Amino acid sequence: MSSVPSEPEIESPLARKTREDIIMTVLFRTLLKERKIATKDMGIPLSLKTASPKDWNAPFQAAYLQKYAPNAEPAAWQLEHPKLDVDAIPYLGNLPECMRAISTASKTLLEAEGTLVALAVEKLVDNDFEAVWTALDAGAKQDLVLDGLVRAAYIAREYSRFNCPEMCLFNLVGERAGSDKNYGLINLLKAIVAHDPTGNGSVKSLYLFAHPAIDREYFYVDDPSFSDDWGALGYLRIIQRNFYIVQTLLGILKAHSVKLCRKYLRGHHWKDEGITLKKCGKCRLASYCSQDCQLRDWRDHKKLCGVNPTKFDLTLVTPSPQVLTTFTGCPTPDANFVRSPALWRQIRYLSKTDSYSRDYHFDTAPGRTRSIRIPDPLNRPMFLIARRRAMTSGDPCAVAKMHEILMCFQRTGFFNLTAEQIRTQLEREYRVVLPVVPTGPFGPIPALVEIVEEVRYARVSLEALSVRAV
């Protein structure tokens, strides 16, 4: 079957850049094979990340050995590689702009740390990840670490990795003689979890990974003999390097949870969906997608809105504690009940606008859920009361009652879920072991106040949903 020749197209800048990246990748790999050093102005080709992670990682490993070797001078190495700091030029002599960049980067880091802690607690506490990691061979560990480093480079500032001695491949893997066990994957995860071990997806304050080499490299941040411009720029680099570390740790844990993705984000480009951003009416610098977005950011933005600071002040750029998101009617947990990260994730799902009329969510794929609503007007209040008791204390009898009601509708084909999906998720969320056929009493007969409260919360949720629809 013959094809109709198409009209020649003008090569777009994006296509030209991709083609140039491929050419640079081939040249880069040739230089590596011939044991030659790539020229400083070549840079690290973007396409090399997914084409060959080991090759992409090689310059970072070489830089680590040069910059952070015993008796090395990180500051001198940095001066020899000025290209890595070219994006700092707009901030030199512009302290207000640098502080605004710090404020934005700090809020982004705080959110990422909340996500990391929740996933790390779930892995370490509920899935015995430390034993699983120890049992892996060195090759499997290396593949997972490389995958995490690549994922981070697509999200964080790639050059920040040059400021991350913790992100050395053989230290993270921990299998090589001479590797620093203090900066192995498990110890890094334990360190950030110890900072805020609740695992609810929201952390109260930033955690900054410490390293002696970083203390020496960025000594001027706290040195009053240096200008505030330099102190602010140094602190921005510290925030950026921590963001790379957090994204790498997240990437490794996610790579372990799903199949390694050698095509991670390949060919993906952001699209302009035509959303018009609204600027802050006072400073005209901050932009927001909605009024809700602006209201959430106001606690931090008001510190710098319309202000031109002349001194670097950490109180102006430190993000406020994250607000814990819950749904209408979510009970307060008992003092002796520790909610699992999986249960906190369920609570976040139920707090979203599109879940106001739903009763529960079940994971179907990474980042995807199927929401359900109990259709029977008699069983639904009973399910919601059982859910309330289970979320309050983790009562196994309440969890069993939820399971019983869910299975009743699953067996009739009303829910497109397997019995295994329902049982394993409830066990994971409430840290209980359910029998295949639930037995045992539900507990006290639902009090009138419980029924009235659940009906009231359902009405409030539906009213809020109707208001948003208008």
Buried (B, 14 or more C-beta within 10 A) or exposed (E): EEEEEEEEEEEEEEEEEBEEBBEBBBBBBEBBEEEEEBEEEEBBBBBBBBBBBEBBBBBBBEBBEEBBEEEBEBEEBBEEBEEBBEEBEEBBEBBBBBBBBBBBBBBBBBBBBBBBBBBBBBBBBBBEBBEEBEEBEEEBBBBBBBBBBBBBBBBBBBBBBBBBBBBBBBBBBBBEEEBBEEBBBBBBBBBBBEBBBBBBBBBEBBBBBEBEBBEEBBEBBEEEEBBBBBBBBBBBBBBBBBBBBBBBBBBBBBBBEEEBBBEBBEEEEEEEEEEEEBEBEEBEBBEBEEEEBBEBBBEBBEBBBEEEBEEBBEEBBBBBEBEBBBBBBBBEBEEEBBBBBBBBBBBBBBBEEEBBEBBBBBBEEEEEBBBBEBEEEEBBBBBBBBBBBBBBBBBBBBBBBBBBBBBBBBEEEBBEBEEEBBBBBBBBBBBBEBEEEBEEEBBEEBEEEBBEBBEEBBEEBEEEBEEEEE
